[in-house]
Amino acid sequence: MVTYTTEIQYYTTNQRIIGNCNVITFVNTGTITMYVNNFPVTAGNSFTIAGNQNELDLTEYLIDFRGSTIGEVYVIKKINR
């Protein structure tokens, strides 16, 4: 049996985040387009990167609101144990 934990973080400013997980999802709950490593995520949408079983994503992600002060994003990670 594979076990995992779920981590949920909320950000309103630009951040650098290390994946260190099997699945990562960025949920844009704000009213502006945000960028994850220059990939646009429009308001109300999400962006997920999922690995195969037993894979670990070590990517450093940059959450960028491009100078806006009204950005909102939830980052959800599935972390295998």
PDB file with one MODEL, atoms N, CA, C and O in Angstrom:
MODEL        1
ATOM      1  N   MET A   1       0.844  -1.174   0.000  1.00  0.00           N
ATOM      2  CA  MET A   1       0.000   0.000   0.000  1.00  0.00           C
ATOM      3  C   MET A   1       0.894   1.245   0.000  1.00  0.00           C
ATOM      4  O   MET A   1       1.867   1.321   0.751  1.00  0.00           O
ATOM      5  N   VAL A   2       0.558   2.197  -0.834  1.00  0.00           N
ATOM      6  CA  VAL A   2       1.265   3.472  -0.878  1.00  0.00           C
ATOM      7  C   VAL A   2       0.515   4.461   0.007  1.00  0.00           C
ATOM      8  O   VAL A   2      -0.701   4.606  -0.112  1.00  0.00           O
ATOM      9  N   THR A   3       1.230   5.132   0.883  1.00  0.00           N
ATOM     10  CA  THR A   3       0.593   6.140   1.739  1.00  0.00           C
ATOM     11  C   THR A   3       1.090   7.518   1.341  1.00  0.00           C
ATOM     12  O   THR A   3       2.180   7.668   0.790  1.00  0.00           O
ATOM     13  N   TYR A   4       0.264   8.529   1.631  1.00  0.00           N
ATOM     14  CA  TYR A   4       0.639   9.901   1.299  1.00  0.00           C
ATOM     15  C   TYR A   4      -0.058  10.873   2.243  1.00  0.00           C
ATOM     16  O   TYR A   4      -1.014  10.523   2.934  1.00  0.00           O
ATOM     17  N   THR A   5       0.444  12.090   2.251  1.00  0.00           N
ATOM     18  CA  THR A   5      -0.203  13.181   2.974  1.00  0.00           C
ATOM     19  C   THR A   5      -0.534  14.272   1.977  1.00  0.00           C
ATOM     20  O   THR A   5       0.053  14.340   0.897  1.00  0.00           O
ATOM     21  N   THR A   6      -1.471  15.120   2.340  1.00  0.00           N
ATOM     22  CA  THR A   6      -1.853  16.254   1.508  1.00  0.00           C
ATOM     23  C   THR A   6      -1.495  17.530   2.242  1.00  0.00           C
ATOM     24  O   THR A   6      -1.805  17.693   3.423  1.00  0.00           O
ATOM     25  N   GLU A   7      -0.841  18.430   1.532  1.00  0.00           N
ATOM     26  CA  GLU A   7      -0.452  19.726   2.103  1.00  0.00           C
ATOM     27  C   GLU A   7      -1.131  20.821   1.288  1.00  0.00           C
ATOM     28  O   GLU A   7      -1.054  20.813   0.059  1.00  0.00           O
ATOM     29  N   ILE A   8      -1.789  21.756   1.955  1.00  0.00           N
ATOM     30  CA  ILE A   8      -2.465  22.861   1.284  1.00  0.00           C
ATOM     31  C   ILE A   8      -1.932  24.169   1.854  1.00  0.00           C
ATOM     32  O   ILE A   8      -1.955  24.389   3.065  1.00  0.00           O
ATOM     33  N   GLN A   9      -1.450  25.034   0.962  1.00  0.00           N
ATOM     34  CA  GLN A   9      -0.927  26.348   1.363  1.00  0.00           C
ATOM     35  C   GLN A   9      -1.626  27.433   0.550  1.00  0.00           C
ATOM     36  O   GLN A   9      -2.018  27.211  -0.595  1.00  0.00           O
ATOM     37  N   TYR A  10      -1.775  28.606   1.155  1.00  0.00           N
ATOM     38  CA  TYR A  10      -2.435  29.752   0.516  1.00  0.00           C
ATOM     39  C   TYR A  10      -1.418  30.876   0.400  1.00  0.00           C
ATOM     40  O   TYR A  10      -0.739  31.202   1.374  1.00  0.00           O
ATOM     41  N   TYR A  11      -1.306  31.476  -0.795  1.00  0.00           N
ATOM     42  CA  TYR A  11      -0.333  32.547  -1.036  1.00  0.00           C
ATOM     43  C   TYR A  11      -1.001  33.746  -1.696  1.00  0.00           C
ATOM     44  O   TYR A  11      -1.910  33.592  -2.512  1.00  0.00           O
ATOM     45  N   THR A  12      -0.543  34.935  -1.335  1.00  0.00           N
ATOM     46  CA  THR A  12      -1.035  36.175  -1.946  1.00  0.00           C
ATOM     47  C   THR A  12       0.107  37.023  -2.489  1.00  0.00           C
ATOM     48  O   THR A  12      -0.120  38.129  -2.980  1.00  0.00           O
ATOM     49  N   THR A  13       1.326  36.516  -2.404  1.00  0.00           N
ATOM     50  CA  THR A  13       2.493  37.217  -2.931  1.00  0.00           C
ATOM     51  C   THR A  13       3.320  36.241  -3.758  1.00  0.00           C
ATOM     52  O   THR A  13       3.157  35.026  -3.650  1.00  0.00           O
ATOM     53  N   ASN A  14       4.202  36.782  -4.581  1.00  0.00           N
ATOM     54  CA  ASN A  14       5.095  35.937  -5.371  1.00  0.00           C
ATOM     55  C   ASN A  14       5.864  35.003  -4.443  1.00  0.00           C
ATOM     56  O   ASN A  14       6.298  35.402  -3.363  1.00  0.00           O
ATOM     57  N   GLN A  15       6.025  33.763  -4.874  1.00  0.00           N
ATOM     58  CA  GLN A  15       6.700  32.752  -4.053  1.00  0.00           C
ATOM     59  C   GLN A  15       7.511  31.813  -4.913  1.00  0.00           C
ATOM     60  O   GLN A  15       7.186  31.585  -6.078  1.00  0.00           O
ATOM     61  N   ARG A  16       8.572  31.267  -4.335  1.00  0.00           N
ATOM     62  CA  ARG A  16       9.293  30.142  -4.930  1.00  0.00           C
ATOM     63  C   ARG A  16       8.970  28.928  -4.077  1.00  0.00           C
ATOM     64  O   ARG A  16       9.110  28.957  -2.854  1.00  0.00           O
ATOM     65  N   ILE A  17       8.533  27.858  -4.737  1.00  0.00           N
ATOM     66  CA  ILE A  17       8.107  26.656  -4.036  1.00  0.00           C
ATOM     67  C   ILE A  17       8.813  25.457  -4.654  1.00  0.00           C
ATOM     68  O   ILE A  17       8.818  25.295  -5.874  1.00  0.00           O
ATOM     69  N   ILE A  18       9.409  24.617  -3.811  1.00  0.00           N
ATOM     70  CA  ILE A  18       9.979  23.363  -4.288  1.00  0.00           C
ATOM     71  C   ILE A  18       8.872  22.317  -4.265  1.00  0.00           C
ATOM     72  O   ILE A  18       8.187  22.153  -3.255  1.00  0.00           O
ATOM     73  N   GLY A  19       8.699  21.613  -5.373  1.00  0.00           N
ATOM     74  CA  GLY A  19       7.641  20.609  -5.446  1.00  0.00           C
ATOM     75  C   GLY A  19       7.756  19.581  -4.333  1.00  0.00           C
ATOM     76  O   GLY A  19       6.888  19.510  -3.463  1.00  0.00           O
ATOM     77  N   ASN A  20       8.822  18.780  -4.350  1.00  0.00           N
ATOM     78  CA  ASN A  20       9.054  17.753  -3.344  1.00  0.00           C
ATOM     79  C   ASN A  20       7.785  16.927  -3.086  1.00  0.00           C
ATOM     80  O   ASN A  20       7.437  16.639  -1.941  1.00  0.00           O
ATOM     81  N   CYS A  21       7.106  16.556  -4.175  1.00  0.00           N
ATOM     82  CA  CYS A  21       5.829  15.845  -4.063  1.00  0.00           C
ATOM     83  C   CYS A  21       5.598  15.027  -5.333  1.00  0.00           C
ATOM     84  O   CYS A  21       6.378  15.092  -6.284  1.00  0.00           O
ATOM     85  N   ASN A  22       4.514  14.260  -5.327  1.00  0.00           N
ATOM     86  CA  ASN A  22       4.154  13.457  -6.499  1.00  0.00           C
ATOM     87  C   ASN A  22       3.173  14.205  -7.396  1.00  0.00           C
ATOM     88  O   ASN A  22       3.225  14.074  -8.619  1.00  0.00           O
ATOM     89  N   VAL A  23       2.279  14.988  -6.793  1.00  0.00           N
ATOM     90  CA  VAL A  23       1.291  15.781  -7.536  1.00  0.00           C
ATOM     91  C   VAL A  23       1.254  17.174  -6.923  1.00  0.00           C
ATOM     92  O   VAL A  23       1.266  17.326  -5.701  1.00  0.00           O
ATOM     93  N   ILE A  24       1.209  18.187  -7.778  1.00  0.00           N
ATOM     94  CA  ILE A  24       1.068  19.560  -7.298  1.00  0.00           C
ATOM     95  C   ILE A  24      -0.006  20.250  -8.140  1.00  0.00           C
ATOM     96  O   ILE A  24      -0.038  20.119  -9.364  1.00  0.00           O
ATOM     97  N   THR A  25      -0.878  20.984  -7.460  1.00  0.00           N
ATOM     98  CA  THR A  25      -1.960  21.709  -8.126  1.00  0.00           C
ATOM     99  C   THR A  25      -1.944  23.154  -7.660  1.00  0.00           C
ATOM    100  O   THR A  25      -1.815  23.438  -6.470  1.00  0.00           O
ATOM    101  N   PHE A  26      -2.074  24.051  -8.608  1.00  0.00           N
ATOM    102  CA  PHE A  26      -2.163  25.487  -8.334  1.00  0.00           C
ATOM    103  C   PHE A  26      -3.587  25.920  -8.670  1.00  0.00           C
ATOM    104  O   PHE A  26      -4.016  25.802  -9.818  1.00  0.00           O
ATOM    105  N   VAL A  27      -4.322  26.419  -7.676  1.00  0.00           N
ATOM    106  CA  VAL A  27      -5.712  26.832  -7.869  1.00  0.00           C
ATOM    107  C   VAL A  27      -5.775  28.352  -7.737  1.00  0.00           C
ATOM    108  O   VAL A  27      -5.579  28.896  -6.651  1.00  0.00           O
ATOM    109  N   ASN A  28      -6.050  29.028  -8.845  1.00  0.00           N
ATOM    110  CA  ASN A  28      -6.099  30.492  -8.858  1.00  0.00           C
ATOM    111  C   ASN A  28      -7.487  30.946  -8.401  1.00  0.00           C
ATOM    112  O   ASN A  28      -8.444  30.904  -9.174  1.00  0.00           O
ATOM    113  N   THR A  29      -7.589  31.379  -7.147  1.00  0.00           N
ATOM    114  CA  THR A  29      -8.861  31.840  -6.590  1.00  0.00           C
ATOM    115  C   THR A  29      -8.975  33.358  -6.645  1.00  0.00           C
ATOM    116  O   THR A  29      -9.947  33.926  -6.146  1.00  0.00           O
ATOM    117  N   GLY A  30      -7.998  34.009  -7.242  1.00  0.00           N
ATOM    118  CA  GLY A  30      -8.020  35.462  -7.366  1.00  0.00           C
ATOM    119  C   GLY A  30      -8.804  35.929  -8.581  1.00  0.00           C
ATOM    120  O   GLY A  30      -9.528  35.158  -9.212  1.00  0.00           O
ATOM    121  N   THR A  31      -8.645  37.203  -8.894  1.00  0.00           N
ATOM    122  CA  THR A  31      -9.380  37.816 -10.003  1.00  0.00           C
ATOM    123  C   THR A  31      -8.468  38.192 -11.170  1.00  0.00           C
ATOM    124  O   THR A  31      -8.914  38.812 -12.135  1.00  0.00           O
ATOM    125  N   ILE A  32      -7.198  37.819 -11.082  1.00  0.00           N
ATOM    126  CA  ILE A  32      -6.237  38.134 -12.143  1.00  0.00           C
ATOM    127  C   ILE A  32      -5.551  36.856 -12.615  1.00  0.00           C
ATOM    128  O   ILE A  32      -5.604  35.830 -11.937  1.00  0.00           O
ATOM    129  N   THR A  33      -4.913  36.921 -13.771  1.00  0.00           N
ATOM    130  CA  THR A  33      -4.103  35.801 -14.250  1.00  0.00           C
ATOM    131  C   THR A  33      -2.816  35.754 -13.451  1.00  0.00           C
ATOM    132  O   THR A  33      -2.157  36.776 -13.257  1.00  0.00           O
ATOM    133  N   MET A  34      -2.462  34.569 -12.988  1.00  0.00           N
ATOM    134  CA  MET A  34      -1.181  34.360 -12.315  1.00  0.00           C
ATOM    135  C   MET A  34      -0.333  33.461 -13.200  1.00  0.00           C
ATOM    136  O   MET A  34      -0.837  32.869 -14.154  1.00  0.00           O
ATOM    137  N   TYR A  35       0.937  33.359 -12.891  1.00  0.00           N
ATOM    138  CA  TYR A  35       1.858  32.570 -13.713  1.00  0.00           C
ATOM    139  C   TYR A  35       2.634  31.599 -12.844  1.00  0.00           C
ATOM    140  O   TYR A  35       3.118  31.951 -11.768  1.00  0.00           O
ATOM    141  N   VAL A  36       2.743  30.371 -13.329  1.00  0.00           N
ATOM    142  CA  VAL A  36       3.544  29.348 -12.673  1.00  0.00           C
ATOM    143  C   VAL A  36       4.662  29.007 -13.641  1.00  0.00           C
ATOM    144  O   VAL A  36       4.430  28.370 -14.668  1.00  0.00           O
ATOM    145  N   ASN A  37       5.873  29.431 -13.315  1.00  0.00           N
ATOM    146  CA  ASN A  37       7.010  29.262 -14.227  1.00  0.00           C
ATOM    147  C   ASN A  37       6.658  29.767 -15.628  1.00  0.00           C
ATOM    148  O   ASN A  37       6.936  29.107 -16.630  1.00  0.00           O
ATOM    149  N   ASN A  38       6.050  30.933 -15.674  1.00  0.00           N
ATOM    150  CA  ASN A  38       5.639  31.633 -16.899  1.00  0.00           C
ATOM    151  C   ASN A  38       4.453  31.005 -17.626  1.00  0.00           C
ATOM    152  O   ASN A  38       4.100  31.458 -18.714  1.00  0.00           O
ATOM    153  N   PHE A  39       3.832  29.978 -17.058  1.00  0.00           N
ATOM    154  CA  PHE A  39       2.624  29.390 -17.634  1.00  0.00           C
ATOM    155  C   PHE A  39       1.415  30.106 -17.046  1.00  0.00           C
ATOM    156  O   PHE A  39       1.261  30.123 -15.825  1.00  0.00           O
ATOM    157  N   PRO A  40       0.544  30.704 -17.876  1.00  0.00           N
ATOM    158  CA  PRO A  40      -0.586  31.471 -17.340  1.00  0.00           C
ATOM    159  C   PRO A  40      -1.691  30.572 -16.784  1.00  0.00           C
ATOM    160  O   PRO A  40      -2.067  29.569 -17.392  1.00  0.00           O
ATOM    161  N   VAL A  41      -2.196  30.957 -15.619  1.00  0.00           N
ATOM    162  CA  VAL A  41      -3.351  30.301 -15.011  1.00  0.00           C
ATOM    163  C   VAL A  41      -4.376  31.404 -14.760  1.00  0.00           C
ATOM    164  O   VAL A  41      -4.206  32.227 -13.860  1.00  0.00           O
ATOM    165  N   THR A  42      -5.424  31.413 -15.549  1.00  0.00           N
ATOM    166  CA  THR A  42      -6.413  32.487 -15.456  1.00  0.00           C
ATOM    167  C   THR A  42      -7.255  32.345 -14.188  1.00  0.00           C
ATOM    168  O   THR A  42      -7.339  31.272 -13.591  1.00  0.00           O
ATOM    169  N   ALA A  43      -7.870  33.452 -13.798  1.00  0.00           N
ATOM    170  CA  ALA A  43      -8.696  33.481 -12.594  1.00  0.00           C
ATOM    171  C   ALA A  43      -9.764  32.396 -12.648  1.00  0.00           C
ATOM    172  O   ALA A  43     -10.431  32.215 -13.666  1.00  0.00           O
ATOM    173  N   GLY A  44      -9.918  31.677 -11.539  1.00  0.00           N
ATOM    174  CA  GLY A  44     -10.934  30.640 -11.456  1.00  0.00           C
ATOM    175  C   GLY A  44     -10.511  29.289 -12.009  1.00  0.00           C
ATOM    176  O   GLY A  44     -11.303  28.346 -11.997  1.00  0.00           O
ATOM    177  N   ASN A  45      -9.291  29.175 -12.489  1.00  0.00           N
ATOM    178  CA  ASN A  45      -8.814  27.916 -13.072  1.00  0.00           C
ATOM    179  C   ASN A  45      -7.678  27.332 -12.246  1.00  0.00           C
ATOM    180  O   ASN A  45      -7.149  27.974 -11.339  1.00  0.00           O
ATOM    181  N   SER A  46      -7.318  26.097 -12.583  1.00  0.00           N
ATOM    182  CA  SER A  46      -6.225  25.430 -11.882  1.00  0.00           C
ATOM    183  C   SER A  46      -5.273  24.792 -12.879  1.00  0.00           C
ATOM    184  O   SER A  46      -5.589  24.638 -14.058  1.00  0.00           O
ATOM    185  N   PHE A  47      -4.101  24.425 -12.379  1.00  0.00           N
ATOM    186  CA  PHE A  47      -3.052  23.819 -13.187  1.00  0.00           C
ATOM    187  C   PHE A  47      -2.430  22.713 -12.339  1.00  0.00           C
ATOM    188  O   PHE A  47      -1.947  22.969 -11.236  1.00  0.00           O
ATOM    189  N   THR A  48      -2.443  21.481 -12.854  1.00  0.00           N
ATOM    190  CA  THR A  48      -1.929  20.333 -12.106  1.00  0.00           C
ATOM    191  C   THR A  48      -0.804  19.660 -12.863  1.00  0.00           C
ATOM    192  O   THR A  48      -0.857  19.514 -14.084  1.00  0.00           O
ATOM    193  N   ILE A  49       0.212  19.252 -12.125  1.00  0.00           N
ATOM    194  CA  ILE A  49       1.293  18.436 -12.663  1.00  0.00           C
ATOM    195  C   ILE A  49       1.343  17.183 -11.800  1.00  0.00           C
ATOM    196  O   ILE A  49       1.524  17.262 -10.585  1.00  0.00           O
ATOM    197  N   ALA A  50       1.179  16.021 -12.438  1.00  0.00           N
ATOM    198  CA  ALA A  50       1.122  14.763 -11.702  1.00  0.00           C
ATOM    199  C   ALA A  50       2.190  13.800 -12.197  1.00  0.00           C
ATOM    200  O   ALA A  50       2.410  13.651 -13.399  1.00  0.00           O
ATOM    201  N   GLY A  51       2.844  13.156 -11.252  1.00  0.00           N
ATOM    202  CA  GLY A  51       3.833  12.147 -11.590  1.00  0.00           C
ATOM    203  C   GLY A  51       3.230  10.762 -11.571  1.00  0.00           C
ATOM    204  O   GLY A  51       2.097  10.568 -11.130  1.00  0.00           O
ATOM    205  N   ASN A  52       3.993   9.806 -12.051  1.00  0.00           N
ATOM    206  CA  ASN A  52       3.599   8.405 -11.971  1.00  0.00           C
ATOM    207  C   ASN A  52       3.873   7.880 -10.565  1.00  0.00           C
ATOM    208  O   ASN A  52       4.512   8.555  -9.757  1.00  0.00           O
ATOM    209  N   GLN A  53       3.393   6.687 -10.279  1.00  0.00           N
ATOM    210  CA  GLN A  53       3.606   6.098  -8.963  1.00  0.00           C
ATOM    211  C   GLN A  53       5.094   6.053  -8.638  1.00  0.00           C
ATOM    212  O   GLN A  53       5.915   5.665  -9.470  1.00  0.00           O
ATOM    213  N   ASN A  54       5.426   6.454  -7.424  1.00  0.00           N
ATOM    214  CA  ASN A  54       6.797   6.464  -6.890  1.00  0.00           C
ATOM    215  C   ASN A  54       7.705   7.511  -7.526  1.00  0.00           C
ATOM    216  O   ASN A  54       8.918   7.454  -7.326  1.00  0.00           O
ATOM    217  N   GLU A  55       7.171   8.458  -8.279  1.00  0.00           N
ATOM    218  CA  GLU A  55       7.978   9.559  -8.794  1.00  0.00           C
ATOM    219  C   GLU A  55       7.915  10.733  -7.820  1.00  0.00           C
ATOM    220  O   GLU A  55       6.934  10.909  -7.098  1.00  0.00           O
ATOM    221  N   LEU A  56       8.984  11.532  -7.814  1.00  0.00           N
ATOM    222  CA  LEU A  56       9.080  12.691  -6.934  1.00  0.00           C
ATOM    223  C   LEU A  56       9.457  13.905  -7.772  1.00  0.00           C
ATOM    224  O   LEU A  56      10.491  13.905  -8.440  1.00  0.00           O
ATOM    225  N   ASP A  57       8.628  14.933  -7.739  1.00  0.00           N
ATOM    226  CA  ASP A  57       8.862  16.177  -8.483  1.00  0.00           C
ATOM    227  C   ASP A  57       9.697  17.117  -7.620  1.00  0.00           C
ATOM    228  O   ASP A  57       9.248  17.547  -6.557  1.00  0.00           O
ATOM    229  N   LEU A  58      10.909  17.437  -8.071  1.00  0.00           N
ATOM    230  CA  LEU A  58      11.801  18.332  -7.330  1.00  0.00           C
ATOM    231  C   LEU A  58      11.902  19.711  -7.973  1.00  0.00           C
ATOM    232  O   LEU A  58      12.815  20.477  -7.663  1.00  0.00           O
ATOM    233  N   THR A  59      10.981  20.024  -8.856  1.00  0.00           N
ATOM    234  CA  THR A  59      10.987  21.293  -9.577  1.00  0.00           C
ATOM    235  C   THR A  59      10.834  22.470  -8.615  1.00  0.00           C
ATOM    236  O   THR A  59      10.100  22.390  -7.630  1.00  0.00           O
ATOM    237  N   GLU A  60      11.537  23.559  -8.913  1.00  0.00           N
ATOM    238  CA  GLU A  60      11.323  24.820  -8.191  1.00  0.00           C
ATOM    239  C   GLU A  60      10.322  25.637  -9.011  1.00  0.00           C
ATOM    240  O   GLU A  60      10.606  26.022 -10.145  1.00  0.00           O
ATOM    241  N   TYR A  61       9.166  25.893  -8.436  1.00  0.00           N
ATOM    242  CA  TYR A  61       8.105  26.641  -9.114  1.00  0.00           C
ATOM    243  C   TYR A  61       8.117  28.090  -8.649  1.00  0.00           C
ATOM    244  O   TYR A  61       8.284  28.374  -7.463  1.00  0.00           O
ATOM    245  N   LEU A  62       7.937  29.002  -9.599  1.00  0.00           N
ATOM    246  CA  LEU A  62       7.799  30.421  -9.279  1.00  0.00           C
ATOM    247  C   LEU A  62       6.348  30.814  -9.501  1.00  0.00           C
ATOM    248  O   LEU A  62       5.838  30.749 -10.619  1.00  0.00           O
ATOM    249  N   ILE A  63       5.691  31.221  -8.423  1.00  0.00           N
ATOM    250  CA  ILE A  63       4.344  31.793  -8.514  1.00  0.00           C
ATOM    251  C   ILE A  63       4.539  33.291  -8.687  1.00  0.00           C
ATOM    252  O   ILE A  63       5.167  33.945  -7.855  1.00  0.00           O
ATOM    253  N   ASP A  64       3.997  33.827  -9.773  1.00  0.00           N
ATOM    254  CA  ASP A  64       4.224  35.231 -10.121  1.00  0.00           C
ATOM    255  C   ASP A  64       2.902  35.912 -10.436  1.00  0.00           C
ATOM    256  O   ASP A  64       2.180  35.502 -11.345  1.00  0.00           O
ATOM    257  N   PHE A  65       2.593  36.954  -9.677  1.00  0.00           N
ATOM    258  CA  PHE A  65       1.380  37.738  -9.901  1.00  0.00           C
ATOM    259  C   PHE A  65       1.658  38.980 -10.754  1.00  0.00           C
ATOM    260  O   PHE A  65       0.786  39.834 -10.918  1.00  0.00           O
ATOM    261  N   ARG A  66       2.862  39.073 -11.287  1.00  0.00           N
ATOM    262  CA  ARG A  66       3.266  40.151 -12.186  1.00  0.00           C
ATOM    263  C   ARG A  66       2.994  41.540 -11.616  1.00  0.00           C
ATOM    264  O   ARG A  66       2.450  42.405 -12.302  1.00  0.00           O
ATOM    265  N   GLY A  67       3.372  41.743 -10.373  1.00  0.00           N
ATOM    266  CA  GLY A  67       3.275  43.068  -9.764  1.00  0.00           C
ATOM    267  C   GLY A  67       1.944  43.383  -9.123  1.00  0.00           C
ATOM    268  O   GLY A  67       1.814  44.413  -8.461  1.00  0.00           O
ATOM    269  N   SER A  68       0.955  42.533  -9.296  1.00  0.00           N
ATOM    270  CA  SER A  68      -0.355  42.783  -8.706  1.00  0.00           C
ATOM    271  C   SER A  68      -0.324  42.491  -7.208  1.00  0.00           C
ATOM    272  O   SER A  68       0.440  41.647  -6.740  1.00  0.00           O
ATOM    273  N   THR A  69      -1.162  43.199  -6.471  1.00  0.00           N
ATOM    274  CA  THR A  69      -1.271  42.977  -5.030  1.00  0.00           C
ATOM    275  C   THR A  69      -2.577  42.269  -4.666  1.00  0.00           C
ATOM    276  O   THR A  69      -2.927  42.182  -3.489  1.00  0.00           O
ATOM    277  N   ILE A  70      -3.305  41.759  -5.681  1.00  0.00           N
ATOM    278  CA  ILE A  70      -4.582  41.106  -5.404  1.00  0.00           C
ATOM    279  C   ILE A  70      -4.588  39.640  -5.816  1.00  0.00           C
ATOM    280  O   ILE A  70      -5.657  39.062  -6.007  1.00  0.00           O
ATOM    281  N   GLY A  71      -3.424  39.034  -5.955  1.00  0.00           N
ATOM    282  CA  GLY A  71      -3.354  37.632  -6.342  1.00  0.00           C
ATOM    283  C   GLY A  71      -3.700  36.705  -5.189  1.00  0.00           C
ATOM    284  O   GLY A  71      -3.434  37.009  -4.026  1.00  0.00           O
ATOM    285  N   GLU A  72      -4.295  35.574  -5.530  1.00  0.00           N
ATOM    286  CA  GLU A  72      -4.629  34.538  -4.554  1.00  0.00           C
ATOM    287  C   GLU A  72      -4.452  33.176  -5.207  1.00  0.00           C
ATOM    288  O   GLU A  72      -4.973  32.934  -6.296  1.00  0.00           O
ATOM    289  N   VAL A  73      -3.721  32.289  -4.546  1.00  0.00           N
ATOM    290  CA  VAL A  73      -3.540  30.944  -5.080  1.00  0.00           C
ATOM    291  C   VAL A  73      -3.427  29.945  -3.931  1.00  0.00           C
ATOM    292  O   VAL A  73      -2.775  30.205  -2.920  1.00  0.00           O
ATOM    293  N   TYR A  74      -4.078  28.797  -4.112  1.00  0.00           N
ATOM    294  CA  TYR A  74      -3.886  27.656  -3.219  1.00  0.00           C
ATOM    295  C   TYR A  74      -2.961  26.691  -3.932  1.00  0.00           C
ATOM    296  O   TYR A  74      -3.125  26.419  -5.122  1.00  0.00           O
ATOM    297  N   VAL A  75      -1.989  26.177  -3.198  1.00  0.00           N
ATOM    298  CA  VAL A  75      -1.087  25.165  -3.733  1.00  0.00           C
ATOM    299  C   VAL A  75      -1.347  23.888  -2.940  1.00  0.00           C
ATOM    300  O   VAL A  75      -1.212  23.854  -1.717  1.00  0.00           O
ATOM    301  N   ILE A  76      -1.721  22.841  -3.672  1.00  0.00           N
ATOM    302  CA  ILE A  76      -2.061  21.563  -3.039  1.00  0.00           C
ATOM    303  C   ILE A  76      -1.034  20.532  -3.501  1.00  0.00           C
ATOM    304  O   ILE A  76      -0.828  20.337  -4.699  1.00  0.00           O
ATOM    305  N   LYS A  77      -0.395  19.878  -2.539  1.00  0.00           N
ATOM    306  CA  LYS A  77       0.615  18.859  -2.853  1.00  0.00           C
ATOM    307  C   LYS A  77       0.188  17.505  -2.307  1.00  0.00           C
ATOM    308  O   LYS A  77      -0.299  17.402  -1.181  1.00  0.00           O
ATOM    309  N   LYS A  78       0.375  16.472  -3.115  1.00  0.00           N
ATOM    310  CA  LYS A  78       0.239  15.092  -2.658  1.00  0.00           C
ATOM    311  C   LYS A  78       1.648  14.576  -2.436  1.00  0.00           C
ATOM    312  O   LYS A  78       2.439  14.482  -3.375  1.00  0.00           O
ATOM    313  N   ILE A  79       1.960  14.242  -1.194  1.00  0.00           N
ATOM    314  CA  ILE A  79       3.320  13.855  -0.824  1.00  0.00           C
ATOM    315  C   ILE A  79       3.323  12.379  -0.410  1.00  0.00           C
ATOM    316  O   ILE A  79       2.718  12.006   0.596  1.00  0.00           O
ATOM    317  N   ASN A  80       4.007  11.551  -1.194  1.00  0.00           N
ATOM    318  CA  ASN A  80       4.109  10.126  -0.873  1.00  0.00           C
ATOM    319  C   ASN A  80       4.967   9.942   0.374  1.00  0.00           C
ATOM    320  O   ASN A  80       5.943  10.662   0.583  1.00  0.00           O
ATOM    321  N   ARG A  81       4.593   8.980   1.188  1.00  0.00           N
ATOM    322  CA  ARG A  81       5.339   8.663   2.419  1.00  0.00           C
ATOM    323  C   ARG A  81       5.915   7.272   2.335  1.00  0.00           C
ATOM    324  O   ARG A  81       6.575   6.819   3.270  1.00  0.00           O
TER     325      ARG A  81
ENDMDL
END
